[in-house]
Amino acid sequence: MATDGTKIIDGDTAHDTYWGIMDLYDSEAELKMILHEFPLKQPDYFDDFDNEIYVTSCGLAYWEIGLMTPERINYIESITIKNACVEEWTKLSEKEGKSRKSVLKRFLTKISKPNTKIRKPKKYRKISNFIFNENDILSFKVKDNSYRSLICVKIDQYRGNCNYWFVPTTYTSLEISTEQLVAKEMILGRTIGSGFDKKNTREKQPGIDRIWDYVGGNNNFFFGLTIDAVEHKDLLKFKDSFVKVGSLKIVEGLKKIGSFGYSGNFESFENRYQDLDKKIKIFGYKKYPMELLLQK
């Protein structure tokens, strides 16, 4: 069981299903393709709990884009009547169980009625004039007047949001950083358990052998970076606090997320980098040589 709450769209499975359908719909994929990619019936699903999460989130998307039929409503009801989620949440608390039961009742009432306002495909504006670019090394001062550095490893645009993914380095000096100096520093990341064999892990993350060799031993895990994300509209407010000092290109396959956080102002960067070692200890980040991750 992996979900955050009792609502229809709560947790990873529900979000991945609902927004997976909406992404196809907004890209104007044919409805047949959506039905093929996200079929309501999943006979080989993990268990009744996860199946209910999938079927209800899929059903909500179907209803919103005009794919609901009486047969599909009947199938959704046949899944929810098992009360898999209600029973599971009731084990946690009576309140949670009642909440899920109430949510399902409202949901079934909603999808049983014709949708008179079918959702239209949405067009999202993409940013083209970036503040910084991928691979940029940025230097900035913190409160004690020492310099820190980070790298913009990715610019992620999704459903109208544009986020810059910054990764901390261990650079600390009273002098502003340079590309050469940062290349000799450490970068923050962490390992992530893999449920695949080593061959499949390699295929899913090209370049992972570099990390395995560095750690040593008979390893089989994924690697992810420590990401500090800032939305474009927020970064505009404090972009002048950063100075570009060079560019370093990290191997694309090693740009997975190890941990993810958002910053909306420069103060949060100052606070985080002022005592980076403390953050590393609290959150269990690991240091890896920058040169290990660089594309040659």
N, C-alpha and C positions, 0 to 999 in steps of 0.2 A: 504494500500500500504506500503510494507516494503522492500525496496531494496536500494542499494547503488549507482547504476549507470546504464547506458543504455546498457552496454555490455550483451552478452548472459549469461555469468556466473558472475553475480553481485548480492549480497544480499543473505540472508539466504535461501530462497526457492530454488533459482538456485543452490547454493552450496550444499545444502542437497540432492537435486535431482541428480545432476551430479555425485557428489562423492559417493552418496549412490549406484548408478549403478556401478561406477568404483570399489568400495570396493567389491561388489559381484563378478564382473568380475575378479578382481585380485585374489580373493580367489577360482577362477575356478568353480564358481557356473554355473549350466547349464543355457543356454540362455533362456530356457522356464521359469526358476525361475525368471530371471531378468525381463522378460516380465510380469510375474504375479505380482511381487513385485512393479514394476514401469510401469504400463500400460500407454500408451500414452494418452488414452482417460480417462478423469476424469470428468464424468458428474455431480458429486456433488461438484465440486470445488467452492471456495468462490465467485469469480467474474471473469469477463473477463480479468482484469489486471493480477491477480495472475495465472489464467489459462494459459495465454500467457507465463508468466515467467516459469511455470512448463513445458509446452509443448515444448518450444524452448530449454530449458536446457536438457530435456529428449531426444529430437530429436538430439541434438549435440552428446550426449553420444551414442545413437543408431547408428549414422553414423560412429562414431569412432571405434565401436566394431563390425561393420558389420551387424547391425540389420535393416538398412534402406531399405524400399521397396517403390515402386511408390504409393501404397495406403497410407502409412504413410506420405509421402511427401505431398500428396493431403490434408490429414487431417491437417497437420501443417500449410499449406497455408490457409486453411479455418479458422484457428484460428487467424493467424497473419493479415489476410485481414481486420479484424474488427478494427484494429488500436487502440486497447484498451490502449496499453502502449504509443504509439505515442501521442494520445490525452491527456493522463494523464501527460506526461512529458512536453507537449506543454503548459499546464496550468502553469507549473513552469517557463519555459522559451522557447522561440522559438528555441534556440540553442540546448537544450536538446531534444526537439521533433524531430528536424532534425537529431540529432545524432542517436536516436533510429531507425528512418526510414532507415538511411544508414546502420546501423548494421544489421537490418532485411534483407535488400536487399542482402548484402554480404553473410549472413547466408543461405538464401534460394538458392542462386547461388551455394554455397558450397555443401549443402546436396543433391542438384539435380543432382550432378555428382557422378559417382561411386567412392567409396573410394578404391584406388589401394594399400593403405598401412594400412591394418587393424591393429589396435593397439593390441600388444601382452600383455597378462597378465603380470603384474610386480611382482617381488619378492622383498620384502623390508627386509633389514638386521635389526635384532633386537639387541639392546644392552643387554648383559647379565651381564657384569661386571660393576655394578653401582658404582657411586662415593659415594652416600649416599643411604639410604633405606627409604622406606615409614615408617612414624611414628618417624623418627629420630628428636631429638631436637638439633638444631645447635645454637651455641653462637658465637658472633663476636664483634669486637671492631669498634667503629666509631671514627671520628676525635677528639673528646674531651676525648678519652681514656676510655669512659664508654662502658659497654657491653650491647648488645641487643640480643634477641633470636627469633627464628622462628621455625616452624615445617614443615617438608617435609610430606605433607598429601597424595601425590600421585606422581607416576612416570608414565607419559602418553606417550605411543609409538604409533605413527600413521603415516603411509605412509613414513617410514624411519626416522622420527624425534622423538627424545627422549627428553621429557621435564620434569623437576622437578618442582612440584607445591609447593611453599613455602607460608605459611600463617604467617603474623606478629603476635607477641604477644606484650603485653605492658611492658615486662620486661625491666627495666633500672636500672643499678647499676654499681658501680666501681669494683664490684666483678663478676667474671664469674658465669653464671647461673648454676643451678643444676636442675635435673628432678623434685625434690620436690618443688623448688621455682617456676618454670614455671607452674606447675600444679595449683598453687594458683593465677596465673595471669589471665588477660583477653585476648581474641582472637578476631580478627576483622572479621566482616561479615556484612550482610545486609539482609533485608527481600525482597521477590520478590512476586508480586501479583499472586494469583492463580485464574484461570478461572474455576476451578472445585469446586464441593461441598467438604465439609470437609472430607467425607469418602474417596473420590478419592484422595484428597491431601495427606492424611495419607498413602494410598496405594502406591502413587508415591514417597513419601519421608518418609520412616520408621524412626522414631525418632523425627519427627517434633513436637510431643506433648511436648517434653522437652522445646522447644523454645516458644511454645504457652503458656505453664504454667508459664515460666519465665517472659514473657511480660505481661501476665494477660489479662483479658477481653475475649470477644467472638471472637477469631482470626481465620483466614483462609488464610494463606500465605505459600509460600515456604521460605526456608532459604538457603543462599549461603555464602561461605567464600570469603574473599579478597585474591586473588591469585597473587603472584609474580612468574612468570614462568621463568626458565632459561634452555636453550637448553644444552644438554650434552657437546657438543664441546666447548661451551662458558664457562661452569662451570669448565671444566678442567683447564682453564687458571687462575682461582682464588679460587679453592677449598681449598687451604691451609689457606685462610682467615677465614674459619669456623672450629669450633671444636665441635664434637659430645659430648653432655653432658648427654644423656639419651634417653628415648623413651616414647612417649605417644600416645595411639591409640584412634583416634577419631571415633565415630560411623560412619560406612560406609555411611549410608543414609544421613548424614549431610555434606558430602563432595561435595555438589553441588557448582557450581561457582556462586558467587555473583557479583564479578568484576574480571577482568582479565587483567594483564599487563605483559610485557616481560622486562627482564633486561639482558643486554649483557655484563656487567662488574660490578666489585665490587663497583665502585664509585657511581653507581645508587642506590645500597643498602645503602651506607653510607648517601647519600643525603636524601633518603626517610626516614630512621630511625632516622637521626639526629634530625628532628623535626616531629615526627610521629603524634603528636596532630594536627599540621597544616594540614597535609594530610587528617587526619580523618575529620576535619572540612570542607575542600574544597570538598572532594568527598562524604561526607555524610556517611562514614562508622560508624558502631556501635560496641560497646564493649560488649562481652558476656563472662561470667565466663568460664574459661577453663574446670573446673570440670563438667560443664553442658553438654559438648560435648563428654566427655570421655566414652569409653566403659567400663562397669563395669564387 
